């Protein structure tokens, strides 16, 4: 726990120092596509959620106390709750990996996202409670809800 907190603190300090010292001349030019930043933001968030999945899986595999994985579980839950809003109308162009079904089957997409959000919320609750067997079992459920959404709404060649 102490090592992961130190790592997290070091990463936050590095990010803050880089952001504070970045010269304005390095700012990205305005994108021609108004959705480019939305797509870039959600792609970055998906990468971070993948890192959280890896951290949680490693902890489950080691038999860690779920309370030490609470931050990762809560962060994943917050991402899951925000996920539908990261797919506004018109944000499906390249380099998006989203299938058009995200928008043409919006009710189905939002239902799968709600399943994922509920599963991650329960995961965070089990972490808080320190329920090791429940947490491990729920992590499998979270993975299934994530996969179900990707299977239906993400381009096949980009799945992981």
PLY file of the C-alpha trace (Angstrom):
ply
format ascii 1.0
element vertex 160
property float x
property float y
property float z
element edge 159
property int vertex1
property int vertex2
end_header
0.00 0.00 0.00
2.75 2.43 0.95
4.61 1.75 -2.30
1.51 2.32 -4.44
0.70 5.53 -2.56
4.28 6.74 -3.04
4.11 5.87 -6.73
0.78 7.67 -7.08
2.14 10.71 -5.24
5.27 10.80 -7.40
3.18 10.56 -10.57
0.91 13.38 -9.41
3.90 15.57 -8.52
5.52 14.90 -11.90
2.31 15.69 -13.77
1.79 18.89 -11.79
5.35 20.07 -12.36
5.21 19.30 -16.08
1.86 21.03 -16.47
3.05 24.08 -14.56
6.27 24.44 -16.57
4.94 23.66 -20.06
5.46 26.69 -22.27
2.40 28.08 -24.00
4.14 27.64 -27.37
3.78 23.87 -26.96
0.00 24.05 -26.77
-1.77 21.87 -29.30
-3.32 23.70 -32.23
-7.10 23.75 -32.32
-8.44 20.58 -33.90
-10.45 20.81 -37.10
-12.88 18.24 -35.67
-14.71 19.66 -32.63
-14.97 16.12 -31.23
-11.23 15.40 -31.48
-10.62 16.37 -27.86
-13.58 14.28 -26.66
-12.23 11.27 -28.55
-8.72 11.88 -27.22
-10.06 12.23 -23.67
-12.05 9.03 -23.74
-9.17 7.09 -25.36
-6.90 8.30 -22.54
-9.52 7.37 -19.96
-9.82 3.88 -21.43
-6.05 3.48 -21.13
-6.19 4.58 -17.51
-9.05 2.19 -16.82
-6.91 -0.57 -18.32
-4.15 0.33 -15.89
-6.66 0.19 -13.02
-7.83 -3.23 -14.19
-4.22 -4.41 -14.20
-3.59 -3.05 -10.71
-6.74 -4.66 -9.33
-6.07 -8.00 -11.07
-2.53 -8.09 -9.69
-3.86 -7.40 -6.20
-6.54 -10.08 -6.48
-3.98 -12.57 -7.82
-1.64 -11.82 -4.89
-4.47 -12.08 -2.38
-4.12 -8.46 -1.23
-6.53 -6.94 1.26
-9.23 -5.35 -0.93
-9.05 -2.18 1.15
-5.64 -1.52 -0.43
-7.35 -1.63 -3.84
-10.13 0.73 -2.85
-8.73 3.78 -4.61
-8.43 1.89 -7.90
-11.92 0.42 -7.50
-13.44 3.84 -6.75
-11.63 5.43 -9.71
-12.92 2.68 -12.00
-16.42 3.25 -10.64
-16.25 6.97 -11.33
-15.07 6.33 -14.88
-17.90 3.85 -15.40
-20.45 6.42 -14.23
-19.05 9.07 -16.58
-18.68 6.77 -19.58
-21.97 7.49 -21.45
-21.25 11.21 -21.39
-17.94 10.60 -23.13
-19.81 9.55 -26.28
-21.73 12.64 -27.44
-23.45 12.57 -30.81
-20.98 12.95 -33.66
-17.93 11.71 -31.76
-17.51 8.47 -33.67
-15.04 9.54 -36.33
-11.45 8.37 -36.59
-9.53 7.68 -34.47
-12.50 6.58 -32.36
-12.80 2.85 -31.82
-16.53 3.10 -31.14
-18.95 1.40 -33.50
-21.86 3.43 -34.91
-24.14 1.29 -32.71
-23.12 3.48 -29.75
-25.39 6.15 -31.23
-27.87 4.09 -33.28
-28.58 1.80 -30.30
-28.15 4.42 -27.60
-30.56 2.71 -25.19
-28.61 -0.56 -25.45
-25.30 1.23 -25.03
-26.52 3.10 -21.97
-27.94 -0.13 -20.48
-24.57 -1.89 -20.85
-22.79 1.16 -19.43
-25.22 1.14 -16.47
-24.45 -2.56 -15.87
-20.74 -1.73 -15.85
-21.28 1.21 -13.49
-23.34 -0.91 -11.08
-20.71 -3.66 -11.14
-17.87 -1.23 -10.42
-19.84 0.48 -7.65
-20.33 -2.88 -5.99
-16.60 -3.61 -6.43
-15.75 -0.34 -4.64
-18.21 -1.20 -1.84
-16.63 -4.64 -1.38
-13.16 -3.04 -1.29
-14.33 -0.65 1.42
-15.75 -3.59 3.40
-12.53 -5.61 3.02
-14.47 -8.59 1.62
-11.67 -10.51 -0.10
-13.72 -13.38 -1.63
-16.56 -11.04 -2.60
-14.13 -8.55 -4.13
-12.41 -11.23 -6.21
-15.74 -12.59 -7.44
-17.04 -9.11 -8.24
-13.89 -8.26 -10.16
-14.79 -11.11 -12.53
-18.29 -9.61 -12.88
-16.78 -6.20 -13.66
-14.61 -7.76 -16.35
-17.67 -9.42 -17.86
-19.67 -6.19 -17.99
-16.73 -4.37 -19.54
-16.31 -7.09 -22.17
-20.04 -7.15 -22.94
-19.97 -3.46 -23.82
-16.78 -3.77 -25.87
-18.16 -6.78 -27.74
-21.24 -4.84 -28.79
-19.90 -1.30 -29.22
-16.19 -1.38 -30.02
-14.46 -2.19 -33.30
-13.35 -5.83 -33.36
-9.77 -5.23 -34.55
-9.11 -2.91 -31.59
-10.41 -5.18 -28.82
-8.04 -6.33 -26.11
0 1
1 2
2 3
3 4
4 5
5 6
6 7
7 8
8 9
9 10
10 11
11 12
12 13
13 14
14 15
15 16
16 17
17 18
18 19
19 20
20 21
21 22
22 23
23 24
24 25
25 26
26 27
27 28
28 29
29 30
30 31
31 32
32 33
33 34
34 35
35 36
36 37
37 38
38 39
39 40
40 41
41 42
42 43
43 44
44 45
45 46
46 47
47 48
48 49
49 50
50 51
51 52
52 53
53 54
54 55
55 56
56 57
57 58
58 59
59 60
60 61
61 62
62 63
63 64
64 65
65 66
66 67
67 68
68 69
69 70
70 71
71 72
72 73
73 74
74 75
75 76
76 77
77 78
78 79
79 80
80 81
81 82
82 83
83 84
84 85
85 86
86 87
87 88
88 89
89 90
90 91
91 92
92 93
93 94
94 95
95 96
96 97
97 98
98 99
99 100
100 101
101 102
102 103
103 104
104 105
105 106
106 107
107 108
108 109
109 110
110 111
111 112
112 113
113 114
114 115
115 116
116 117
117 118
118 119
119 120
120 121
121 122
122 123
123 124
124 125
125 126
126 127
127 128
128 129
129 130
130 131
131 132
132 133
133 134
134 135
135 136
136 137
137 138
138 139
139 140
140 141
141 142
142 143
143 144
144 145
145 146
146 147
147 148
148 149
149 150
150 151
151 152
152 153
153 154
154 155
155 156
156 157
157 158
158 159
